[in-house]
Structure formats: structure tokens, C-alpha cells
Amino acid sequence: MDNQPIIKLEQICQKISEEFSLSHIFLELHPGKVHVLIGENGSGKTCLLQIIAGLTKADSGQIHFIRNKINTLYLPQEPQVFENLSVAENVFFSSYPLSWNGSINFLKISKITRILFNDLGIDLKPQTLVRQLGYAQRQLLSAAKALVFNWDVVIFDEPSAALGEPERLILFNIIQKVKEKGTSVLYVTHRLDELFKIGDEVSVIRQGTILGTKSVSAIDKRSIVRLMTGKSLLERYPRFERPLGNPLLQVEHLSCSPILNDISFSLYKKEILGITGLMGSGRTKLAHCLFGEEPISSGKIMLYGKEISLYSPIDALKNGIALIPEDRSINSILHYQNLLLNITIASLDRFKGLTGLQTGRMFHTVRKYSDHIGIKTGNVNDYPDSYSGGNQQKVALARWLAYRADIYIFDEPSRGIDVSSKIDLYNAINDIVVKNGSVILISSDIEEIIGMCDRILVLTAGTIVAEINHKEATPERILKYATRG
């Protein structure tokens, strides 16, 4: 295949803030190659992607194209979908096939989508409205767009962050098919195993500068981590043994139509309980039931041995239950408020004084938790919309750490967080249990579940099909139960 790059960036510079800039970026994308871009949160990846996609203009430097017109598909970290349209309409939104009279050929787009999804193993009906889909389903839908048009460049930004292993395999299959069409793929990920599974070339970006580009076959995991963070990675999952307390939360025969059926389990004091399962297994639905966002059809929830009623998130918070949700952009971030209010909004009662809110204490709290989990830059006047996806996730986490709940439900907490920042997250979880809190960790990342949790519940088709002790857990055993039925 021709080695001439389809896009070549030379000396690209872009001022992002007073403290941070992209500096002298050099990057080449070649046809039929998967180029992996790796870096910590806040390293400048998203800004660079937007420059390549033509959404942002660089301050200086040159971009060379192999042709005058390059068709580029940019798939951002948060799936850009139209909730009021069907799955098929979303897949073909960039270029609808037309009927003889000039109207959209809905029969054709439904047929092609059905054939495409059957071939890929995506269990979605073309006529389903996107508002009914979960985050992972939306991510696969977005990825499938890469196969319905002859794109020259497809940019994936953290597409697998909320996908389980079977869904990741579907994504990798999509990328392989895109690559076989001669398309250039730029793939951003924090999951190091993905680099070696699908990558041809890799560039490491740190503090706005690309430190180097290498063939994937010529580099190992240890070298990548050292380039990304400037340090070696000694312990990925900082888990520690500790005695557990008495049962804190007990769920008995909980059902929630139409997914969850006869769910029963206990959560102990100072325990990290893992819940995993495939896309559509009911993981997020269960989290919402425990947080009062979804009414249960039957069953009961017990706290300290007494039955409680959760009709709303306020009821959950009053009972000491906090949720860090899966979709931070929709359910966590206050987009038009600064960092001060984003972190303290759930705890304002603590800051009441005789004449109003004690802003000095609020400032101290924001600085404390920003430093604790490594929010960059952590300035109280920052607007989180200017932050990277991973730092937005940390803002959501800081809010509920400041609330001081008894039970923390984490739904896909490490989605979009880089290798180094994941350790900050895991240390924060450990800190919760050290201080007598309890954690329910819901994740599609099996390594994370095994690395951090004391017990693991496997959810399949809305039912708990297995309970596995940490010492007996293996990826193969979990997947065996997760794919049952």
C-alpha cells in the first residue's frame, strides 16, 4: 500500500488556556492503518482531534492533505446522536439515500441497517428510537456509521470506555472492516491492551507535545506508561485486605420492569462489591433503582436491617446513598456553573452560616478534593466544560466525596480516565472504605472488577447468575456467566 500519508500535521500550535497549549505537533495518518493516540487526561488529545476534524483552527503550523477534499468522520467521546430519531436514521444521518421522488428512502436505510447490524452482531432494531438506548448501545451505533459511507479518515475518541468485552470485540471488528477499506483510523484510548490488539502505529502525547511515534510492534506496555506519565507504573490496582463489617445494605427479591427480576444481595460495611455484566444486562437500571431514580416493581431494600423507601434521589441521599452516574455529561456536570458550585452543590447545607454561605470553607473543600483526586487545574473559577472528559469525571466524583455518604454507587467510574488517573480514582475508593464507607462498583472492565472488588456479582438479562469471591475470580469465569443465556 502507498506509504504517502493521507493527512500530515507539521508544527501545529494551539493555545488552549493561559497555562496550557499544544506545542509543535507533528503527526501523520496513513491509509489502511490504525494510528493510536495515547495520553493522560488534559494532555491535549481532544483539542488535537478537533483540529484534525476541522472543528478548531490551529494558531500556527500546516496541515497537508493527499487530496483537495478529505471526508472525515469524527466520533467524539460522548456519542452524538439524535434521540428523537430511529437507530437507522441516526446511522445514515450524514448521507440519506433518496427515493425516486427525492424523499428519504426509509425502507432502504432500515434494510441496510438490519443487514449491517446482523453482520456485526449488534442486537438493535433499526426502528428503535435512540432515546431508548443505553450509553454502550449508542456507542456501537455511532461506530457503525463508519461503515455506511466511504470515509477517508475516521476518528474514534475513547469508543470502548463503557463497553464490555463482547461489545469491544464488535467495535474491533468494525475498525478492522474500516481499515480494510483503506480508510485511515485515528484511535484514542486509555486501555493499553487495545493498543496492541488493533494498533499499527502509536503516538504518545504529554503536556501538549507528542513525545514520539513508533510502530506498535516496536514498543511494550511499560515504555508506553513511562512516556505517558513520566514514571513507571508499579501497581495498577492498589487493593488492600481488610476485615469487613456487618451487612449494611440488603436487597431482597427486587424487580424492576421490564429488565430486573428477583435481585437479591447484601453489601457489607467497608466492602467493595463489584457488579458486572454485558451491555443490556441491567447494570445501570439497578444503580438507578438503588438511588431512587427508578421505581421498583416488587421486593424491598433494607438499610441497617430496616426497610427503606426510595421514591427519589433525595430519599437516597437522606439515607446516605450517593451515585456517581455513567453519563457525566448529561447527569453530573453543571455546564454553566464553575468548579466551586459543581463540587459543593450536594453539600451546601454544611456551608451555611448566619449571613449566608461560608465561601472560605467552600474554597477549602474544592481545593482539598481537587488535590485529593488530581483535578487539573482545580481552579474554583474554572468551568468544567473546558476540562477533558476524564477531569469532568473527577469533578463528579469530588462532589460526592465531599457529600460524605455511607454508600457510594460507582457506575462505570473509570470510563474515559487515563492510566495514571485511574490510580487516583482507585485510591479514592480505598479511602472511602478506610473511613468505614461501602462501595458498589459497577463496571464492564473485568480487570478493574477483579482488581478492586471483594465480591463480584454477575448480572445477565436482569438476573444475578453468579456471586464470585475475589480470590476465585478470573476473566474466563466471569465471561462464562456473563454470556450465559
Phi and psi in degrees as a GROMACS rama.xvg file:
@    title "Ramachandran Plot"
@    xaxis  label "Phi"
@    yaxis  label "Psi"
@TYPE xy
-55.0351  129.846  ASP-2
-84.7837  -0.210381  ASN-3
-67.2021  128.739  GLN-4
-67.6074  144.957  PRO-5
-79.1464  -30.8275  ILE-6
-137.96  137.6  ILE-7
-133.725  120.576  LYS-8
-100.956  131.853  LEU-9
-130.406  123.33  GLU-10
55.6835  40.6618  GLN-11
-74.9284  126.683  ILE-12
-126.951  140.947  CYS-13
-151.514  121.429  GLN-14
-80.676  121.47  LYS-15
-98.4224  -39.5759  ILE-16
-154.127  -179.456  SER-17
-63.6379  -28.1208  GLU-18
-97.5648  -13.1704  GLU-19
-144.46  140.904  PHE-20
-147.454  153.948  SER-21
-78.0889  136.777  LEU-22
-130.712  113.346  SER-23
51.1074  55.3194  HIS-24
-77.5321  129.48  ILE-25
-121.522  127.03  PHE-26
-154.933  138.145  LEU-27
-123.791  137.735  GLU-28
-117.708  128.281  LEU-29
-110.491  147.486  HIS-30
-61.0056  139.374  PRO-31
69.5594  19.3502  GLY-32
-123.815  145.565  LYS-33
-100.963  112.542  VAL-34
-102.074  115.484  HIS-35
-93.5394  129.073  VAL-36
-109.346  122.025  LEU-37
-126.611  142.152  ILE-38
179.149  161.966  GLY-39
-70.8058  164.752  GLU-40
-60.2202  137.802  ASN-41
83.2787  7.24575  GLY-42
-82.5844  -11.6256  SER-43
109.331  8.64605  GLY-44
-60.5483  -49.943  LYS-45
-62.9622  -42.4249  THR-46
-62.2596  -40.3088  CYS-47
-64.9918  -41.5889  LEU-48
-60.1626  -42.1923  LEU-49
-66.4946  -32.953  GLN-50
-66.7749  -45.141  ILE-51
-63.807  -37.9594  ILE-52
-77.403  -7.40177  ALA-53
83.485  12.64  GLY-54
-85.0281  -22.5915  LEU-55
-132.93  141.398  THR-56
-97.6992  130.203  LYS-57
-69.6535  152.17  ALA-58
-70.3996  -34.9111  ASP-59
-157.898  169.099  SER-60
104.551  -179.717  GLY-61
-131.99  145.843  GLN-62
-121.547  119.843  ILE-63
-103.759  135.641  HIS-64
-115.246  146.443  PHE-65
-69.3855  -26.4216  ILE-66
-134.871  168.264  ARG-67
-64.7568  -37.5925  ASN-68
-120.303  121.534  LYS-69
-115.46  119.962  ILE-70
-84.6716  113.886  ASN-71
-117.809  131.574  THR-72
-108.592  119.18  LEU-73
-108.119  117.301  TYR-74
-109.103  95.7785  LEU-75
-68.6661  169.741  PRO-76
-59.7025  -42.102  GLN-77
-90.2338  116.683  GLU-78
-54.4417  127.104  PRO-79
-93.1537  97.377  GLN-80
-128.962  163.549  VAL-81
-106.426  108.774  PHE-82
-66.9552  -26.3248  GLU-83
-85.1507  -3.00862  ASN-84
-105.136  162.593  LEU-85
-77.4764  170.537  SER-86
-57.953  -47.4109  VAL-87
-63.3283  -41.7586  ALA-88
-64.0354  -35.9812  GLU-89
-68.8682  -41.6425  ASN-90
-60.717  -39.11  VAL-91
-100.592  12.182  PHE-92
-58.0454  -33.31  PHE-93
-73.1325  -19.959  SER-94
-162.603  88.6264  SER-95
-76.3778  133.123  TYR-96
-71.051  143.052  PRO-97
-109.823  151.696  LEU-98
-81.2291  176.622  SER-99
-59.6146  -27.3186  TRP-100
-93.7697  7.76618  ASN-101
90.8654  -3.03646  GLY-102
-87.0631  163.89  SER-103
-65.5978  133.08  ILE-104
-87.0999  85.771  ASN-105
-65.9573  -34.8045  PHE-106
-62.6191  -39.3256  LEU-107
-68.732  -45.2089  LYS-108
-67.0117  -33.837  ILE-109
-67.349  -42.4702  SER-110
-65.4624  -46.7615  LYS-111
-64.3117  -41.1729  ILE-112
-63.1921  -41.7679  THR-113
-62.2659  -45.2904  ARG-114
-64.6097  -43.8724  ILE-115
-62.1612  -47.1071  LEU-116
-67.9716  -36.816  PHE-117
-62.5973  -41.7475  ASN-118
-64.0844  -36.6848  ASP-119
-85.9588  -15.9063  LEU-120
81.4637  26.394  GLY-121
-92.9254  118.442  ILE-122
-88.2244  71.7016  ASP-123
-135.95  138.46  LEU-124
-87.8313  137.449  LYS-125
-57.1538  -31.3154  PRO-126
-87.4393  -5.49408  GLN-127
-65.2831  135.332  THR-128
-73.2952  138.675  LEU-129
-65.0938  -26.1095  VAL-130
-61.0853  -18.1109  ARG-131
-88.4111  -3.06735  GLN-132
-93.8758  150.538  LEU-133
-81.5018  175.739  GLY-134
-61.24  -46.3459  TYR-135
-64.6174  -38.2425  ALA-136
-64.608  -38.4416  GLN-137
-65.322  -35.9085  ARG-138
-66.1074  -42.5976  GLN-139
-66.7654  -38.2868  LEU-140
-58.8749  -46.7729  LEU-141
-62.047  -41.8499  SER-142
-63.3855  -35.3333  ALA-143
-65.0408  -21.5684  ALA-144
-57.8761  -26.9057  LYS-145
-65.9177  -14.066  ALA-146
-106.048  1.20215  LEU-147
-107.173  9.14157  VAL-148
-154.439  152.753  PHE-149
-83.9986  81.6501  ASN-150
-79.6353  146.911  TRP-151
-85.833  -37.6681  ASP-152
-135.532  132.713  VAL-153
-122.207  127.071  VAL-154
-110.565  118.215  ILE-155
-106.103  123.051  PHE-156
-110.391  102.082  ASP-157
51.8975  51.5371  GLU-158
-72.3909  -21.1266  PRO-159
-100.617  6.52392  SER-160
-58.549  -33.0875  ALA-161
-113.209  20.3084  ALA-162
-101.036  140.198  LEU-163
-76.1919  175.782  GLY-164
-61.145  -44.8513  GLU-165
-61.8998  -37.5702  PRO-166
-70.1537  -34.9774  GLU-167
-62.9159  -37.8122  ARG-168
-63.81  -36.4905  LEU-169
-63.8023  -44.4749  ILE-170
-59.9487  -45.1615  LEU-171
-63.4964  -34.5531  PHE-172
-64.4186  -41.4016  ASN-173
-60.1003  -46.598  ILE-174
-63.7514  -39.8265  ILE-175
-62.4974  -41.2029  GLN-176
-66.8884  -38.2623  LYS-177
-63.8904  -43.8576  VAL-178
-61.9737  -40.9848  LYS-179
-65.1689  -21.6031  GLU-180
-80.0884  -0.200643  LYS-181
86.919  9.9273  GLY-182
-78.1491  146.029  THR-183
-87.763  129.265  SER-184
-113.574  126.266  VAL-185
-108.921  118.062  LEU-186
-122.224  119.112  TYR-187
-102.25  129.409  VAL-188
-151.556  158.411  THR-189
-108.656  -5.01352  HIS-190
-90.6502  109.401  ARG-191
-64.3651  -30.5009  LEU-192
-63.8865  -30.4127  ASP-193
-67.1776  -34.0174  GLU-194
-54.2102  -44.4742  LEU-195
-84.7534  -16.5639  PHE-196
-82.5819  -38.7597  LYS-197
-123.923  -11.2754  ILE-198
-82.9975  146.081  GLY-199
-103.964  -40.9069  ASP-200
-132.986  154.997  GLU-201
-138.688  136.355  VAL-202
-120.055  136.22  SER-203
-105.83  125.956  VAL-204
-113.71  131.743  ILE-205
-142.411  128.245  ARG-206
52.6894  42.7862  GLN-207
81.7923  7.02621  GLY-208
-129.249  136.149  THR-209
-82.1967  117.881  ILE-210
-78.926  -20.943  LEU-211
167.147  159.322  GLY-212
-125.596  131.691  THR-213
-137.154  159.601  LYS-214
-68.538  138.815  SER-215
-60.0394  -33.3272  VAL-216
-67.8875  -12.1482  SER-217
-108.557  15.7995  ALA-218
-143.306  153.941  ILE-219
-118.039  170.648  ASP-220
-61.0516  -41.7133  LYS-221
-61.6059  -40.8555  ARG-222
-66.7097  -39.1424  SER-223
-61.4002  -47.2322  ILE-224
-62.0787  -40.5944  VAL-225
-65.0511  -39.2626  ARG-226
-67.2878  -40.8858  LEU-227
-65.4647  -45.4731  MET-228
-106.758  -15.3211  THR-229
78.572  9.92434  GLY-230
-150.375  164.013  LYS-231
-82.8509  154.779  SER-232
-101.338  103.102  LEU-233
-83.7406  -38.9883  LEU-234
-143.102  112.37  GLU-235
-76.9234  -38.5311  ARG-236
-119.07  97.6749  TYR-237
-77.2646  64.2729  PRO-238
-87.3506  148.405  ARG-239
-138.437  149.889  PHE-240
-81.5423  145.032  GLU-241
-160.978  153.225  ARG-242
-74.9998  137.447  PRO-243
-89.3203  155.869  LEU-244
-90.9793  -157.871  GLY-245
-77.8692  164.7  ASN-246
-57.5164  132.523  PRO-247
-105.257  -52.217  LEU-248
-118.336  133.071  LEU-249
-128.06  125.663  GLN-250
-110.134  124.207  VAL-251
-123.209  115.171  GLU-252
52.8008  41.8095  HIS-253
-75.4682  131.534  LEU-254
-130.219  145.992  SER-255
-144.189  108.376  CYS-256
-65.8598  139.27  SER-257
-103.31  11.871  PRO-258
-107.751  -58.3998  ILE-259
-78.9329  139.414  LEU-260
-143.194  116.001  ASN-261
57.2688  53.8539  ASP-262
-87.0306  124.249  ILE-263
-136.6  130.804  SER-264
-167.725  166.293  PHE-265
-122.317  150.297  SER-266
-120.878  126.337  LEU-267
-95.4734  159.216  TYR-268
-61.0703  132.458  LYS-269
69.2166  20.8543  LYS-270
-101.056  146.725  GLU-271
-107.489  106.5  ILE-272
-100.604  122.647  LEU-273
-94.1002  139.914  GLY-274
-128.203  123.967  ILE-275
-136.314  166.627  THR-276
168.761  171.352  GLY-277
-77.5919  170.146  LEU-278
-55.1682  130.612  MET-279
85.5516  6.12529  GLY-280
-77.0866  -15.6174  SER-281
105.309  11.6656  GLY-282
-57.0314  -54.1406  ARG-283
-69.1652  -35.4698  THR-284
-58.9722  -41.9007  LYS-285
-62.8827  -43.2828  LEU-286
-58.7067  -42.9055  ALA-287
-68.2285  -33.0326  HIS-288
-64.8243  -43.0572  CYS-289
-71.3558  -16.6  LEU-290
-103.417  5.63959  PHE-291
80.1867  9.49768  GLY-292
-85.1169  -23.7607  GLU-293
-122.363  127.779  GLU-294
-73.2167  136.99  PRO-295
-83.749  148.424  ILE-296
-81.2473  -36.2012  SER-297
-160.734  171.535  SER-298
95.6554  -175.999  GLY-299
-148.151  158.322  LYS-300
-119.159  125.539  ILE-301
-113.462  138.942  MET-302
-128.674  123.065  LEU-303
52.7686  36.1719  TYR-304
83.6434  -1.04785  GLY-305
-117  137.821  LYS-306
-68.9997  136.769  GLU-307
-122.344  154.587  ILE-308
-111.936  127.733  SER-309
-116.98  94.3884  LEU-310
-94.2435  -13.0178  TYR-311
-161.033  164.586  SER-312
-57.9823  -29.2333  PRO-313
-61.2721  -41.5588  ILE-314
-61.3346  -41.1072  ASP-315
-63.5145  -44.9384  ALA-316
-64.1181  -38.496  LEU-317
-63.95  -26.8537  LYS-318
-93.128  8.27179  ASN-319
80.9381  25.7683  GLY-320
-111.404  123.895  ILE-321
-120.44  147.625  ALA-322
-122.638  126.394  LEU-323
-99.4553  102.621  ILE-324
-76.0918  168.072  PRO-325
-68.243  -45.34  GLU-326
-100.984  93.8359  ASP-327
-65.2845  -35.9525  ARG-328
-64.1632  -39.482  SER-329
-88.1025  -40.4251  ILE-330
-109.603  -2.00348  ASN-331
-124.698  -48.0554  SER-332
-82.3055  131.646  ILE-333
-87.7773  99.9595  LEU-334
-67.688  -24.7113  HIS-335
-112.311  23.1066  TYR-336
-126.069  154.421  GLN-337
-80.3985  177.978  ASN-338
-62.7263  -34.8707  LEU-339
-55.7723  -50.7243  LEU-340
-75.9817  -34.2888  LEU-341
-59.4666  -37.9907  ASN-342
-85.8887  -31.5141  ILE-343
-99.2619  -4.75421  THR-344
-56.9814  -35.1036  ILE-345
-82.0151  -11.0182  ALA-346
-120.817  20.6762  SER-347
-59.7939  -29.4021  LEU-348
-58.4211  -31.3496  ASP-349
-69.4357  -20.958  ARG-350
-104.224  10.4527  PHE-351
-72.9338  132.438  LYS-352
-119.242  -173.869  GLY-353
-65.9529  -31.9574  LEU-354
-113.276  9.86891  THR-355
139.023  -161.288  GLY-356
-75.2992  139.342  LEU-357
-85.8828  89.2848  GLN-358
-64.3696  -29.4953  THR-359
-61.6111  -43.7391  GLY-360
-67.1946  -35.3352  ARG-361
-64.7637  -44.8348  MET-362
-58.0534  -44.3737  PHE-363
-61.7669  -41.8639  HIS-364
-63.4493  -44.1427  THR-365
-62.5795  -45.229  VAL-366
-63.1085  -39.6928  ARG-367
-61.0628  -50.14  LYS-368
-79.0657  -27.1281  TYR-369
-63.4327  -44.1043  SER-370
-68.9985  -37.0135  ASP-371
-62.5903  -40.5481  HIS-372
-112.95  6.82085  ILE-373
76.1526  46.3656  GLY-374
-77.6547  128.6  ILE-375
-105.762  126.871  LYS-376
-94.943  -6.82495  THR-377
75.4618  19.8858  GLY-378
-78.0383  132.794  ASN-379
-62.4007  -21.7069  VAL-380
-94.3009  1.18612  ASN-381
-66.7597  149.93  ASP-382
-103.302  123.153  TYR-383
-57.7877  -19.2356  PRO-384
-59.8728  -23.765  ASP-385
-85.0466  -4.53873  SER-386
-87.3228  160.34  TYR-387
-69.3949  164.591  SER-388
-57.8021  -41.6915  GLY-389
-64.6018  -39.1174  GLY-390
-71.1191  -30.1079  ASN-391
-63.9054  -38.4858  GLN-392
-62.1478  -38.5288  GLN-393
-67.5637  -33.7771  LYS-394
-62.2089  -44.3168  VAL-395
-61.7875  -40.9284  ALA-396
-65.0092  -44.2664  LEU-397
-59.8832  -37.1596  ALA-398
-57.108  -44.8557  ARG-399
-85.2584  -24.1164  TRP-400
-64.4786  -39.2529  LEU-401
-67.1503  -25.086  ALA-402
-71.8586  -25.9737  TYR-403
63.724  58.3625  ARG-404
-79.2914  169.865  ALA-405
-90.8672  -34.5869  ASP-406
-126.323  126.588  ILE-407
-112.475  125.108  TYR-408
-104.188  114.059  ILE-409
-102.081  117.49  PHE-410
-106.214  107.444  ASP-411
49.7509  55.9427  GLU-412
-68.9253  -24.9382  PRO-413
-96.7059  8.35402  SER-414
-61.8201  121.526  ARG-415
80.685  10.6265  GLY-416
-105.697  136.02  ILE-417
-74.9124  172.322  ASP-418
-56.9771  -47.9285  VAL-419
-66.1654  -42.1175  SER-420
-69.615  -27.7904  SER-421
-59.4185  -37.8035  LYS-422
-64.3482  -37.633  ILE-423
-59.5615  -42.8699  ASP-424
-63.341  -47.7836  LEU-425
-64.5646  -36.822  TYR-426
-65.1441  -35.2604  ASN-427
-65.9256  -39.4876  ALA-428
-64.3784  -43.8765  ILE-429
-60.7979  -37.774  ASN-430
-63.7961  -34.5847  ASP-431
-61.4098  -47.5806  ILE-432
-74.1725  -29.0175  VAL-433
-60.645  -35.3364  VAL-434
-93.1001  27.4613  LYS-435
72.3846  16.205  ASN-436
-85.9208  172.905  GLY-437
-130.379  151.527  SER-438
-131.793  133.992  VAL-439
-107.37  113.987  ILE-440
-105.051  108.44  LEU-441
-100.227  121.28  ILE-442
-154.768  145.856  SER-443
-91.3061  -5.33616  SER-444
-86.6784  103.051  ASP-445
-65.826  -36.818  ILE-446
-61.0263  -41.9482  GLU-447
-63.3762  -44.2945  GLU-448
-60.5509  -46.7  ILE-449
-67.9728  -39.3041  ILE-450
-68.9545  -29.6685  GLY-451
-110.975  -22.2824  MET-452
-99.3737  148.679  CYS-453
-80.7619  -41.079  ASP-454
-133.58  155.633  ARG-455
-130.967  126.32  ILE-456
-102.502  132.685  LEU-457
-105.334  122.901  VAL-458
-105.274  127.229  LEU-459
-134.836  124.319  THR-460
50.7397  40.441  ALA-461
81.3931  10.3185  GLY-462
-131.848  140.282  THR-463
-76.387  116.914  ILE-464
-104.92  -9.84191  VAL-465
-160.758  146.914  ALA-466
-124.362  121.261  GLU-467
-123.548  129.195  ILE-468
-70.8677  148.184  ASN-469
-51.2811  -43.3683  HIS-470
-69.8345  -19.711  LYS-471
-103.903  1.45097  GLU-472
-83.6422  134.5  ALA-473
-136.702  153.921  THR-474
-56.4408  -39.4029  PRO-475
-64.3206  -41.9663  GLU-476
-66.6429  -42.584  ARG-477
-63.9568  -45.1751  ILE-478
-65.7232  -32.4354  LEU-479
-59.0593  -45.224  LYS-480
-74.9844  -39.0146  TYR-481
-63.6153  -31.5071  ALA-482
-95.8125  6.14927  THR-483
-67.4047  138.24  ARG-484
